[in-house]
C-alpha cells in the first residue's frame, strides 16, 4: 500500500479494511507542471450528520497552506463497530479527532455504556456493505481528485503561460520602449545626417568661394604687382623732373611773403634805442613828465610782441583763406594787409603816436601769419617730388634773407638813426608791392584745381606751364592717387582734424615741430641779439655787427641745407640741428657764467662764437624743416586746417618767447639759455621716436604711414 508521501496514490484507511484491499484504478498522469503537487490526504472533520453526509478534508501536509478543499460525500455512512471492549457511556456525545497525515484514513468513535472505562478503545471493522460503500466512496473520491488534479494542472499551466505571457509582455514593453528610443535615436541621427549634409553642402560652397577668392587674390596680386611697377616707373619719372624757369619764377614770387615775415621779425631789433627815445618823447609831450625805464621797456615789449599776436590771427585764418580763395588768390589778397601795415609803421613818427606803431605791427603780423600758412602750402603743391624738400627750404632761405636785410639796413650808418628808423619799418611795403606785380601771372596750385575744385583741364594747363612739358600724366595720376587716398578726409574742419584718429598723430608731430623751432631759443637771439652781445661784454657797435653776422650765417647755412634736404632727409637734418643747438646752448651758458665770475675778457668772444654756431645748427634743421614737413604730412583735404593749427601754435610760441624773454633774462641772468637746453633735449627725443622720414615720398605714401602704423 502506498504511503501518504506518494503523490500518485491515495490509500484508504487501514483500520476499516477487513479483507484484501481492492485494486483501485490508477490516478491520472502527474501534473504537467514544473512544480511538484503536494501529497493529498483525507481527514474526517465532523461526525455523521443527520442529512446523511460525511465531511472529509483533502490537503497536503498540515503545515502547508498551499492547497485545501472540503469534499462532501453523499454515500451512506460507514458504520463502525467496537473491537470488543466497550467503553462506558457517560451520556456525552462522542467526539472525533483529526489524525495525523501518516495514520491513514480512520474513523474513531468513543462509546460509553455507563459502566465501562472511557479509556478502552478497539479497532472497528467494516462489514461487507460498509466496505463496498467505502470503496465506492474512494472511487468517487479518486474521480473527483483526478478532476481536481486536472483542473489544478490546467490552472497551473494557465498560470505558467500567464507568467510567461506577463514576462513576454513586460519584455515586449521593454523592447517596444527600446525600439521607440531607438527610433528616436534613428530619427535624431537622420536629422543630424541631414544637418551634416547641409553643412557639407555649405562647406563645399564655402570651399568653392574660398577657391574663387584665392583666384581673385591671385588676380589682385598680379594687378597690385603691375600697379606697383607702374607706380615705381611713374615715381622714377617724377624724380627725374627738373627745375624749370617758370617754376623758379613762381617760387620766387611766392617766397616774397616769407621774406616779408623774416624782415619784420628782425627789423625791430636794430633800432631799439631809437624807438625807445621816440616813445619817451611822445610820453613827455603828452603827459609833461619823463617815462620810467620800466614802463618804456613794457612799451617796447608790446611793439615787439604784438607782431606775434597778429601772426597768430593770420596763421589761424590761413586754412580758410586757402580753401576760399585758393593758394595764389589768398597770397594776392594778403598783400593789401602788408601794404597797410607798412604804411602805418612808416608814418608813426610823423603822426607822433606810438599807438600807430602798435597798430602797424599788428596788421603786418596778420600779413606775415597768412604768409607762413599760404606760402609753404603753395610751394609744396607746385614743386616736383624730387625737388620738394629743396624748394621747401627756400621758405626758410627767404626768411633768413629778410632777417639779414633788416639787420644790414638797421645799422647806424644806413637807417639805424632817429630819423631813419620809420623808413626802415616802412620798407616792409616793398615785398608786398613786388609780390602783387609778380604773382598774377603765376598759375594756381594744380592740386587745388584738380582735387579741391575738380578742374582737371585747368590743372593740366598749370602743370604744363610749371613743368615746361606736355607730358604731365604722371603728375595727374599722382594727384588722383592722393585724391582717392583722402576722399574720406575731404573738407575736414579744424575740430574734425583734431578728433580724427588717423590724422591726430601727424597733427601732433606738426605742432611739436613748430614748437621745436620757437622754443629752441632762436627768437631770443633774433629779438635781443644786440643787447645779448652787449651784456656779454661787446661794445654797442661790435654787438650790432655780430648781429649782422648772425643773419649772414643764417643765409649761407640755409643755402647749404637746400641740396642736403633731399639727400640726407628731413628727419636726419632736424636731429643734427637740434643736437648741435643743445650743445652750444650749454656753451653759451658756460661762457656767461665764467665771464661773470672770472672776469675773463676773451669769454665774450666764446659767447659770440657759441651763439653763431647755435644759429648755424638752427639753419640746418629747425629753421626750415617745420614749415615744410607740416605741409608734407597731410593730404589735400586736411592740409589747410593742419597748416592753420600748426602756424597758430608757432606764432603763440613766438609771442611767449618775445614777451617772456626779458623777464626770463632778469630772473635767470647768466642761466638764461638753460631752459632752452632742456626743451632742445626733449624735442630731440621726440623727433627720434615719432617723426617719419618724408624724403622722396608722395603724399599718398606719407598718408599710408600713419594709416598702417605709428608713422615710422
C-alpha positions as CSV (number, residue, x, y, z in Angstrom):
1,X,0.0,0.0,0.0
2,X,1.3,3.4,-0.9
3,X,2.4,5.7,1.7
4,X,0.9,9.1,2.1
5,X,4.2,10.6,0.8
6,X,3.4,9.1,-2.6
7,X,1.7,11.8,-4.6
8,X,0.3,9.3,-7.1
9,X,-1.9,7.3,-4.9
10,X,-4.4,7.9,-2.1
11,X,-4.9,4.9,0.3
12,X,-8.0,4.1,2.2
13,X,-7.8,3.9,6.0
14,X,-6.3,0.6,7.1
15,X,-8.4,0.5,10.2
16,X,-11.5,-0.1,8.2
17,X,-10.2,-2.6,5.8
18,X,-11.4,-6.2,6.6
19,X,-10.4,-8.0,3.5
20,X,-8.0,-7.9,0.7
21,X,-7.5,-4.3,-0.4
22,X,-9.3,-3.6,-3.6
23,X,-7.4,-2.8,-6.7
24,X,-8.2,0.8,-7.4
25,X,-7.7,2.3,-10.8
26,X,-4.6,4.3,-11.1
27,X,-4.7,8.1,-10.8
28,X,-4.3,10.3,-13.8
29,X,-0.8,11.1,-15.0
30,X,1.2,13.5,-13.0
31,X,0.7,17.2,-13.4
32,X,2.5,18.9,-16.3
33,X,3.9,21.5,-14.1
34,X,7.4,22.4,-13.1
35,X,6.1,22.5,-9.5
36,X,5.5,19.2,-7.6
37,X,2.0,18.5,-6.3
38,X,2.0,18.0,-2.6
39,X,0.6,14.6,-1.3
40,X,-3.2,14.6,-0.8
41,X,-4.6,13.2,2.5
42,X,-8.2,12.7,3.7
43,X,-9.3,13.7,7.1
44,X,-12.7,13.4,8.8
45,X,-13.8,16.8,10.0
46,X,-17.2,16.1,11.7
47,X,-19.5,13.4,13.0
48,X,-22.1,11.7,10.9
49,X,-24.6,14.3,10.1
50,X,-28.3,13.9,10.1
51,X,-28.5,14.8,6.5
52,X,-26.6,11.7,5.6
53,X,-23.4,13.5,4.6
54,X,-19.9,13.0,5.7
55,X,-17.2,15.6,5.6
56,X,-13.6,15.0,4.7
57,X,-10.7,17.4,4.3
58,X,-8.2,16.9,1.4
59,X,-5.0,18.6,1.9
60,X,-1.3,18.4,1.9
61,X,0.9,18.4,5.0
62,X,-0.6,20.2,8.0
63,X,2.0,22.8,7.9
64,X,1.3,23.7,4.3
65,X,-1.4,26.2,3.4
66,X,-0.9,25.8,-0.3
67,X,-4.0,23.7,-1.0
68,X,-7.1,23.0,1.0
69,X,-10.6,21.8,-0.1
70,X,-13.7,20.3,1.6
71,X,-15.5,17.5,-0.1
72,X,-19.0,16.3,0.8
73,X,-19.8,12.7,0.2
74,X,-23.4,11.7,-0.3
75,X,-22.8,7.9,0.0
76,X,-24.1,6.0,3.0
77,X,-22.2,6.5,6.2
78,X,-19.7,4.0,7.3
79,X,-20.8,2.1,10.4
80,X,-18.1,1.4,12.9
81,X,-18.2,-1.4,15.5
82,X,-16.1,-1.6,18.6
83,X,-13.4,-4.2,18.9
84,X,-14.9,-5.9,21.9
85,X,-14.0,-3.5,24.7
86,X,-16.9,-1.3,25.3
87,X,-16.4,2.0,26.8
88,X,-18.6,3.5,29.5
89,X,-21.3,5.7,28.1
90,X,-21.3,8.8,30.2
91,X,-24.2,10.2,28.3
92,X,-22.0,12.7,26.5
93,X,-21.8,12.9,22.8
94,X,-18.9,11.3,21.2
95,X,-16.1,13.4,19.7
96,X,-13.9,12.8,16.7
97,X,-10.3,13.6,16.5
98,X,-8.2,14.6,13.5
99,X,-5.4,12.2,12.8
100,X,-2.0,12.9,11.6
101,X,-1.2,12.6,7.9
102,X,0.7,9.4,8.4
103,X,-2.0,7.4,10.1
104,X,-4.2,6.9,7.0
105,X,-8.0,7.4,6.9
106,X,-9.7,6.4,10.1
107,X,-12.9,6.9,11.9
108,X,-12.8,6.5,15.7
109,X,-15.8,6.6,18.0
110,X,-15.7,6.5,21.7
111,X,-18.8,4.7,23.2
112,X,-19.7,4.8,26.8
113,X,-22.0,2.1,28.3
114,X,-22.4,3.8,31.6
115,X,-20.3,1.3,33.4
116,X,-17.2,0.8,31.4
117,X,-14.0,2.7,31.3
118,X,-13.6,5.7,28.9
119,X,-10.1,4.7,28.0
120,X,-10.9,1.4,26.4
121,X,-10.7,1.6,22.6
122,X,-10.8,-1.1,20.0
123,X,-10.4,-1.2,16.3
124,X,-13.6,-1.3,14.3
125,X,-14.1,-3.3,11.3
126,X,-16.4,-2.7,8.4
127,X,-18.8,-5.3,7.2
128,X,-19.2,-6.0,3.5
129,X,-21.7,-3.3,3.0
130,X,-19.6,-0.8,4.6
131,X,-16.5,-1.8,2.7
132,X,-18.4,-1.6,-0.6
133,X,-19.7,1.8,0.3
134,X,-16.3,3.0,1.3
135,X,-14.9,1.6,-1.9
136,X,-17.4,3.5,-3.9
137,X,-16.7,6.4,-1.8
138,X,-13.0,6.1,-2.6
139,X,-13.6,5.6,-6.3
140,X,-15.8,8.7,-6.4
141,X,-13.1,10.5,-4.3
142,X,-10.4,9.4,-6.8
143,X,-12.5,10.7,-9.7
144,X,-13.1,14.0,-8.0
145,X,-9.4,14.2,-7.1
146,X,-8.5,13.4,-10.6
147,X,-10.8,16.1,-11.9
148,X,-9.5,18.5,-9.3
149,X,-5.9,17.5,-10.2
150,X,-6.6,18.1,-13.9
151,X,-8.2,21.4,-13.2
152,X,-5.4,22.3,-10.9
153,X,-2.8,21.2,-13.6
154,X,-4.7,23.3,-16.2
155,X,-4.7,26.2,-13.9
156,X,-1.1,25.8,-13.2
157,X,-0.4,25.6,-16.9
158,X,-2.5,28.7,-17.4
159,X,-0.6,30.4,-14.6
160,X,2.7,29.4,-16.2
161,X,1.5,30.6,-19.5
162,X,0.3,33.8,-17.8
163,X,3.6,34.2,-16.2
164,X,5.4,33.6,-19.5
165,X,2.9,35.9,-21.2
166,X,3.4,38.5,-18.5
167,X,7.1,38.2,-18.8
168,X,6.8,38.3,-22.5
169,X,4.5,41.3,-22.3
170,X,7.0,43.1,-20.0
171,X,9.8,42.1,-22.3
172,X,7.8,43.2,-25.3
173,X,7.1,46.5,-23.5
174,X,10.8,46.9,-22.8
175,X,11.6,46.0,-26.3
176,X,8.9,48.4,-27.6
177,X,10.3,51.2,-25.4
178,X,13.8,50.4,-26.6
179,X,12.5,50.4,-30.1
180,X,10.9,53.8,-29.6
181,X,14.1,55.1,-28.1
182,X,16.0,53.5,-31.0
183,X,13.5,55.1,-33.4
184,X,14.1,58.4,-31.8
185,X,17.8,57.9,-32.0
186,X,17.5,56.9,-35.6
187,X,15.4,60.0,-36.3
188,X,17.9,62.1,-34.4
189,X,20.7,60.5,-36.4
190,X,18.7,61.2,-39.6
191,X,18.3,64.8,-38.6
192,X,22.0,65.1,-37.8
193,X,22.8,63.4,-41.0
194,X,20.6,65.9,-42.8
195,X,22.3,68.7,-41.0
196,X,25.7,67.3,-41.8
197,X,24.6,67.0,-45.4
198,X,23.6,70.7,-45.3
199,X,26.8,71.6,-43.6
200,X,28.7,69.6,-46.2
201,X,26.9,71.5,-48.9
202,X,27.6,74.8,-47.2
203,X,31.3,73.8,-46.7
204,X,31.5,72.8,-50.3
205,X,30.0,76.1,-51.2
206,X,32.5,77.9,-48.9
207,X,35.3,75.9,-50.4
208,X,34.2,77.0,-53.8
209,X,34.0,80.5,-52.6
210,X,37.5,80.3,-51.0
211,X,38.9,78.9,-54.2
212,X,37.2,81.7,-56.1
213,X,38.6,84.2,-53.6
214,X,42.0,82.7,-54.0
215,X,41.8,83.1,-57.7
216,X,40.6,86.7,-57.2
217,X,43.5,87.3,-54.7
218,X,45.9,86.0,-57.3
219,X,44.4,88.3,-59.8
220,X,44.6,91.2,-57.4
221,X,48.2,90.3,-56.5
222,X,49.1,90.4,-60.2
223,X,47.2,93.6,-60.5
224,X,49.0,95.1,-57.5
225,X,52.3,94.0,-58.8
226,X,51.6,95.6,-62.1
227,X,50.3,98.7,-60.3
228,X,53.4,98.9,-58.1
229,X,55.6,98.5,-61.2
230,X,53.6,101.2,-62.9
231,X,53.8,103.4,-59.8
232,X,57.5,102.9,-59.5
233,X,58.1,103.8,-63.1
234,X,55.8,106.9,-62.6
235,X,57.7,107.8,-59.4
236,X,61.0,107.5,-61.3
237,X,59.7,109.8,-64.0
238,X,58.6,112.2,-61.3
239,X,62.0,112.1,-59.7
240,X,63.6,112.9,-63.0
241,X,61.7,116.2,-63.3
242,X,63.9,119.3,-63.2
243,X,63.7,122.9,-62.2
244,X,62.2,125.0,-65.0
245,X,62.2,128.7,-65.4
246,X,58.6,129.2,-64.8
247,X,58.7,127.0,-61.7
248,X,61.6,129.1,-60.4
249,X,59.7,132.3,-61.1
250,X,56.6,131.1,-59.3
251,X,58.6,130.1,-56.3
252,X,60.4,133.4,-56.2
253,X,57.1,135.3,-56.3
254,X,55.6,133.2,-53.6
255,X,58.5,133.3,-51.1
256,X,58.4,137.1,-51.1
257,X,55.8,136.6,-48.4
258,X,58.3,134.7,-46.3
259,X,60.9,137.4,-46.9
260,X,58.2,139.8,-45.5
261,X,58.0,137.6,-42.4
262,X,61.8,137.5,-41.9
263,X,62.2,141.2,-42.4
264,X,59.6,142.2,-39.9
265,X,60.8,139.7,-37.4
266,X,64.3,141.3,-37.3
267,X,63.6,144.9,-38.2
268,X,62.6,145.9,-34.7
269,X,65.9,144.7,-33.2
270,X,68.5,147.2,-34.6
271,X,66.6,150.5,-33.9
272,X,65.7,149.5,-30.3
273,X,67.3,152.5,-28.8
274,X,65.9,154.9,-31.4
275,X,62.4,153.6,-30.9
276,X,62.6,153.9,-27.1
277,X,63.8,157.5,-27.4
278,X,60.8,158.2,-29.7
279,X,58.4,156.7,-27.1
280,X,60.0,158.8,-24.3
281,X,59.5,162.0,-26.3
282,X,55.9,161.2,-27.1
283,X,55.1,160.3,-23.5
284,X,56.7,163.5,-22.2
285,X,54.9,165.7,-24.8
286,X,51.6,164.1,-23.8
287,X,51.9,163.9,-20.0
288,X,54.6,166.5,-19.3
289,X,56.8,164.1,-17.4
290,X,59.5,161.6,-18.1
291,X,58.6,158.0,-18.5
292,X,60.1,155.4,-16.2
293,X,62.6,152.9,-17.6
294,X,60.4,150.0,-16.5
295,X,57.4,151.4,-18.4
296,X,59.4,152.2,-21.5
297,X,60.6,148.5,-21.5
298,X,57.0,147.4,-21.3
299,X,56.0,149.7,-24.3
300,X,58.9,148.3,-26.4
301,X,57.9,144.7,-25.4
302,X,54.4,145.5,-26.7
303,X,55.8,146.7,-30.0
304,X,57.8,143.5,-30.3
305,X,55.1,141.0,-29.2
306,X,52.0,142.5,-30.8
307,X,53.5,141.4,-34.1
308,X,53.2,137.8,-32.9
309,X,49.6,138.3,-31.8
310,X,48.7,139.4,-35.4
311,X,50.7,136.4,-36.7
312,X,48.5,134.1,-34.6
313,X,45.3,135.6,-36.0
314,X,46.7,135.4,-39.6
315,X,48.1,132.0,-39.3
316,X,44.8,130.5,-37.9
317,X,42.9,132.2,-40.8
318,X,45.3,130.7,-43.4
319,X,43.3,127.5,-43.9
320,X,40.1,129.3,-44.5
321,X,41.8,131.7,-46.9
322,X,43.4,128.9,-48.9
323,X,40.1,127.0,-49.3
324,X,38.0,130.1,-50.0
325,X,40.3,132.0,-52.4
326,X,43.0,129.4,-53.3
327,X,46.7,129.5,-52.6
328,X,47.5,132.1,-55.1
329,X,44.4,134.1,-54.6
330,X,45.0,134.2,-50.8
331,X,48.5,135.5,-51.3
332,X,47.4,138.3,-53.6
333,X,44.7,139.5,-51.1
334,X,47.1,139.3,-48.3
335,X,49.3,141.9,-49.8
336,X,46.6,144.5,-49.0
337,X,47.3,143.9,-45.3
338,X,51.1,144.1,-46.0
339,X,50.8,147.5,-47.6
340,X,48.5,148.8,-44.9
341,X,50.7,147.7,-42.1
342,X,53.9,149.1,-43.7
343,X,52.3,152.5,-44.2
344,X,51.2,152.7,-40.6
345,X,54.7,152.0,-39.3
346,X,56.3,154.3,-41.8
347,X,54.2,157.3,-40.7
348,X,54.5,156.6,-37.0
349,X,57.0,159.3,-36.2
350,X,55.2,161.8,-38.5
351,X,51.9,161.2,-36.6
352,X,53.8,161.4,-33.2
353,X,52.0,158.3,-32.0
354,X,53.5,155.1,-30.8
355,X,49.9,153.6,-30.9
356,X,50.2,153.8,-34.7
357,X,53.4,151.7,-34.4
358,X,51.5,149.1,-32.4
359,X,48.6,149.0,-34.9
360,X,51.0,148.8,-37.9
361,X,53.0,146.0,-36.2
362,X,49.7,144.1,-35.5
363,X,48.5,144.4,-39.1
364,X,51.8,143.4,-40.6
365,X,51.8,140.5,-38.1
366,X,48.5,139.3,-39.6
367,X,50.0,139.6,-43.1
368,X,53.0,137.5,-42.0
369,X,50.9,134.9,-40.3
370,X,48.9,134.4,-43.5
371,X,52.2,134.2,-45.5
372,X,53.6,131.5,-43.1
373,X,50.5,129.4,-43.8
374,X,49.9,130.0,-47.5
375,X,53.5,130.1,-48.9
376,X,54.7,126.7,-47.7
377,X,51.4,125.2,-48.8
378,X,51.7,126.7,-52.3
379,X,55.3,125.7,-52.8
380,X,54.8,122.1,-51.6
381,X,51.9,121.7,-54.1
382,X,53.7,123.1,-57.2
383,X,57.1,121.5,-56.6
384,X,58.1,118.2,-58.3
385,X,58.5,115.2,-56.0
386,X,62.3,115.1,-56.3
387,X,62.7,118.8,-55.6
388,X,60.0,119.3,-52.9
389,X,62.4,119.2,-50.0
390,X,64.9,121.6,-51.5
391,X,62.3,124.0,-52.8
392,X,60.6,123.9,-49.4
393,X,63.8,125.1,-47.8
394,X,63.6,128.2,-50.0
395,X,60.9,129.3,-47.5
396,X,63.5,129.5,-44.7
397,X,66.0,131.0,-47.1
398,X,63.7,133.9,-47.8
399,X,63.1,134.3,-44.0
400,X,66.9,134.5,-43.4
401,X,67.4,136.9,-46.3
402,X,64.7,139.1,-44.8
403,X,66.4,138.9,-41.4
404,X,69.8,139.8,-42.8
405,X,68.3,142.6,-44.9
406,X,66.7,144.2,-41.8
407,X,69.9,143.9,-39.8
408,X,72.1,145.4,-42.5
409,X,69.7,148.3,-43.2
410,X,69.3,148.8,-39.4
411,X,72.9,149.7,-38.7
412,X,73.6,153.3,-37.7
413,X,75.4,154.1,-40.9
414,X,72.3,153.4,-43.0
415,X,68.8,153.6,-41.4
416,X,69.5,152.9,-37.7
417,X,69.1,156.6,-36.7
418,X,66.4,158.6,-35.0
419,X,65.2,159.9,-38.4
420,X,65.8,156.7,-40.4
421,X,64.0,154.0,-38.3
422,X,60.5,154.9,-39.6
423,X,61.8,154.4,-43.2
424,X,63.4,151.1,-42.0
425,X,60.0,149.9,-40.8
426,X,58.1,151.3,-43.8
427,X,60.3,149.3,-46.2
428,X,58.0,146.3,-45.5
429,X,55.8,147.7,-48.3
430,X,58.4,146.6,-50.9
431,X,57.9,142.8,-50.7
432,X,54.1,143.3,-50.8
433,X,54.1,145.5,-53.9
434,X,56.6,143.3,-55.6
435,X,54.5,140.2,-55.0
436,X,51.4,142.0,-56.3
437,X,53.3,142.6,-59.5
438,X,54.8,139.2,-60.0
439,X,52.3,136.7,-58.7
440,X,49.3,137.3,-61.0
441,X,51.0,135.6,-64.0
442,X,51.8,132.5,-61.9
443,X,49.5,129.5,-62.1
444,X,47.2,128.4,-59.3
445,X,48.2,125.3,-57.4
446,X,47.4,122.3,-59.7
447,X,46.4,120.2,-56.7
448,X,44.0,122.8,-55.6
449,X,42.5,123.0,-59.1
450,X,42.2,119.2,-59.6
451,X,41.4,117.9,-56.1
452,X,39.5,120.7,-54.5
453,X,37.9,122.3,-57.5
454,X,37.8,119.3,-59.8
455,X,39.0,121.4,-62.7
456,X,41.2,118.9,-64.5
457,X,41.8,120.9,-67.6
458,X,42.9,124.0,-65.7
459,X,45.2,121.7,-63.6
460,X,46.8,120.3,-66.8
461,X,47.4,123.8,-68.1
462,X,49.1,124.8,-64.8
463,X,51.3,121.7,-64.9
464,X,52.3,122.2,-68.5
465,X,53.5,125.7,-67.6
466,X,55.3,124.7,-64.4
467,X,56.9,121.5,-66.0
468,X,57.5,123.1,-69.4
469,X,56.2,119.9,-70.9
470,X,53.0,118.5,-72.3
471,X,53.8,115.1,-70.6
472,X,52.0,115.7,-67.3
473,X,50.1,112.4,-67.0
474,X,52.4,111.2,-64.2
475,X,51.6,114.2,-62.1
476,X,47.9,113.9,-62.8
477,X,47.9,110.2,-61.8
478,X,49.8,111.0,-58.6
479,X,47.3,113.7,-57.7
480,X,44.4,111.3,-58.5
481,X,46.0,108.7,-56.1
482,X,46.2,111.3,-53.4
483,X,42.6,112.2,-54.1
484,X,41.5,108.6,-53.7
485,X,43.5,108.2,-50.5
486,X,41.9,111.2,-48.9
487,X,38.4,111.0,-50.2
488,X,37.1,110.3,-46.7
489,X,39.0,113.3,-45.4
490,X,37.9,116.0,-47.8
491,X,36.7,119.3,-46.5
492,X,37.8,118.5,-43.0
493,X,37.3,121.2,-40.4
494,X,39.7,122.0,-37.6
495,X,37.6,120.2,-35.0
496,X,37.3,117.1,-37.2
497,X,41.0,117.2,-37.8
498,X,41.7,117.2,-34.0
499,X,39.2,114.3,-33.5
500,X,40.4,112.1,-36.3
501,X,42.5,109.1,-35.0
502,X,44.3,108.8,-38.3
503,X,45.2,112.5,-38.6
504,X,45.9,113.1,-34.9
505,X,49.4,111.6,-35.0
506,X,50.6,113.8,-37.9
507,X,49.0,116.8,-36.3
508,X,50.8,116.3,-33.0
509,X,54.1,115.9,-35.0
510,X,53.4,119.1,-36.9
511,X,52.7,121.0,-33.7
512,X,55.8,119.7,-31.8
513,X,57.9,120.5,-34.9
514,X,56.7,124.1,-34.8
515,X,57.4,124.3,-31.0
516,X,60.9,123.0,-31.6
517,X,61.5,126.0,-33.8
518,X,60.3,128.6,-31.4
519,X,61.3,127.1,-28.0
520,X,64.8,126.4,-29.3
521,X,65.7,129.9,-28.2
522,X,66.4,131.3,-31.6
523,X,63.9,134.1,-31.4
524,X,65.6,135.3,-28.2
525,X,68.7,135.7,-30.4
526,X,66.7,137.4,-33.2
527,X,64.9,139.9,-31.0
528,X,67.6,140.7,-28.4
529,X,70.8,139.7,-30.1
530,X,72.3,143.2,-29.8
531,X,71.6,143.6,-26.1
532,X,72.6,140.0,-25.6
533,X,76.0,140.6,-27.1
534,X,76.4,143.8,-25.2
535,X,75.7,142.0,-21.9
536,X,78.4,139.5,-22.7
537,X,81.0,142.3,-22.9
538,X,80.9,143.6,-26.5
539,X,80.6,147.3,-27.4
540,X,77.4,148.5,-28.9
541,X,78.9,148.8,-32.4
542,X,80.5,145.3,-32.1
543,X,77.2,143.9,-30.9
544,X,75.4,145.3,-34.0
545,X,78.0,143.8,-36.4
546,X,77.8,140.5,-34.5
547,X,74.0,140.6,-35.1
548,X,74.6,141.1,-38.8
549,X,76.9,138.2,-38.8
550,X,74.1,136.1,-37.4
551,X,71.9,137.0,-40.3
552,X,74.7,136.3,-42.8
553,X,75.4,132.9,-41.4
554,X,71.7,132.0,-41.4
555,X,71.6,132.8,-45.2
556,X,74.7,130.8,-46.0
557,X,73.7,127.7,-44.0
558,X,70.2,127.7,-45.4
559,X,71.7,127.7,-48.9
560,X,73.9,124.7,-47.8
561,X,70.9,122.9,-46.4
562,X,68.9,123.1,-49.7
563,X,70.7,120.2,-51.5
564,X,71.1,118.3,-48.2
565,X,67.3,118.3,-47.7
566,X,66.6,115.8,-50.5
567,X,69.8,113.8,-50.0
568,X,70.1,113.4,-46.2
569,X,66.4,113.7,-45.4
570,X,64.3,116.0,-43.2
571,X,64.3,113.9,-40.1
572,X,68.1,113.4,-40.1
573,X,68.9,117.1,-40.6
574,X,66.4,118.0,-37.9
575,X,68.1,115.7,-35.4
576,X,71.5,117.2,-36.3
577,X,70.2,120.7,-35.9
578,X,68.6,120.1,-32.5
579,X,71.7,118.2,-31.2
580,X,74.1,121.0,-32.2
581,X,71.8,123.7,-30.7
582,X,71.7,121.7,-27.5
583,X,75.4,121.5,-27.2
584,X,76.1,125.2,-28.0
585,X,73.3,126.4,-25.7
586,X,75.3,124.8,-22.9
587,X,78.4,126.5,-24.1
588,X,76.6,129.9,-24.1
589,X,75.5,129.4,-20.5
590,X,79.1,128.3,-19.5
591,X,80.6,131.4,-21.2
592,X,78.1,133.7,-19.3
593,X,79.0,132.0,-16.0
594,X,82.8,132.2,-16.5
595,X,82.6,135.8,-17.8
596,X,80.6,136.8,-14.7
597,X,82.8,135.1,-12.1
598,X,86.3,135.1,-13.5
599,X,86.0,138.4,-15.5
600,X,88.0,136.8,-18.4
601,X,87.8,139.2,-21.4
602,X,88.1,136.5,-24.1
603,X,85.0,134.8,-22.7
604,X,82.9,137.3,-24.5
605,X,84.2,136.0,-27.8
606,X,83.4,132.5,-26.8
607,X,79.9,133.7,-26.2
608,X,79.7,135.2,-29.7
609,X,81.2,132.0,-31.3
610,X,78.8,129.8,-29.4
611,X,75.8,132.0,-30.5
612,X,76.9,131.9,-34.1
613,X,77.3,128.1,-34.0
614,X,73.8,127.9,-32.4
615,X,72.4,129.8,-35.3
616,X,74.2,127.6,-37.8
617,X,72.6,124.4,-36.5
618,X,69.3,126.2,-36.4
619,X,69.6,127.0,-40.1
620,X,70.5,123.3,-40.9
621,X,67.4,121.8,-39.3
622,X,64.8,123.6,-37.1
623,X,64.9,126.8,-39.2
624,X,63.3,125.4,-42.4
625,X,62.0,121.8,-41.7
626,X,59.0,122.6,-39.5
627,X,57.4,124.8,-42.2
628,X,57.9,122.2,-44.9
629,X,57.2,118.9,-43.1
630,X,53.9,120.1,-41.7
631,X,52.6,120.6,-45.3
632,X,54.0,117.2,-46.3
633,X,52.4,115.2,-43.5
634,X,48.8,115.9,-44.8
635,X,46.9,115.3,-48.0
636,X,45.0,117.9,-49.9
637,X,41.8,117.7,-47.8
638,X,43.1,118.3,-44.3
639,X,46.3,120.2,-45.2
640,X,44.8,123.8,-44.9
641,X,43.3,123.1,-41.4
642,X,46.5,121.4,-40.3
643,X,48.7,124.3,-41.5
644,X,46.4,126.7,-39.7
645,X,46.7,124.9,-36.4
646,X,50.5,124.5,-36.8
647,X,51.1,128.1,-37.7
648,X,48.9,129.3,-34.8
649,X,51.0,127.3,-32.4
650,X,54.2,128.6,-34.0
651,X,53.0,132.2,-33.5
652,X,51.8,131.6,-30.0
653,X,55.2,130.2,-29.1
654,X,56.8,133.2,-30.8
655,X,54.7,135.5,-28.7
656,X,55.5,133.7,-25.5
657,X,59.2,133.9,-26.2
658,X,59.1,137.6,-27.3
659,X,57.1,138.8,-24.3
660,X,58.7,136.5,-21.7
661,X,62.4,136.5,-22.6
662,X,63.2,139.9,-20.9
663,X,61.7,138.7,-17.7
664,X,63.4,135.3,-18.1
665,X,66.7,137.1,-18.6
666,X,66.2,139.3,-15.5
667,X,65.2,136.3,-13.4
668,X,67.9,133.8,-14.5
669,X,70.6,136.2,-15.6
670,X,73.6,134.0,-16.7
671,X,71.3,130.9,-16.8
672,X,69.0,132.4,-19.4
673,X,69.6,129.7,-22.1
674,X,69.3,126.8,-19.7
675,X,65.5,126.3,-20.1
676,X,66.1,126.3,-23.9
677,X,68.6,123.5,-23.4
678,X,66.0,121.4,-21.6
679,X,63.5,122.0,-24.4
680,X,66.0,121.0,-27.1
681,X,66.7,117.7,-25.4
682,X,63.0,116.9,-25.3
683,X,62.5,117.8,-28.9
684,X,65.4,115.7,-30.0
685,X,64.0,112.6,-28.2
686,X,60.5,113.2,-29.7
687,X,61.9,113.6,-33.3
688,X,64.0,110.4,-32.9
689,X,60.9,108.4,-31.7
690,X,58.0,109.8,-33.6
691,X,58.9,111.9,-36.7
692,X,58.9,109.9,-40.0
693,X,61.2,110.5,-42.9
694,X,59.3,112.1,-45.9
695,X,62.2,112.2,-48.3
696,X,61.1,111.1,-51.9
697,X,57.7,110.0,-50.7
698,X,54.4,111.0,-52.3
699,X,51.6,112.5,-50.2
700,X,49.8,109.2,-50.7
701,X,52.7,107.2,-49.3
702,X,53.1,109.6,-46.3
703,X,49.4,109.2,-45.5
704,X,49.7,105.4,-45.6
705,X,52.5,105.6,-43.0
706,X,50.0,106.8,-40.4
707,X,47.2,104.6,-41.5
708,X,49.3,101.4,-41.1
709,X,51.3,102.2,-38.0
710,X,52.8,104.9,-35.9
711,X,54.2,106.9,-38.8
712,X,57.7,105.5,-38.7
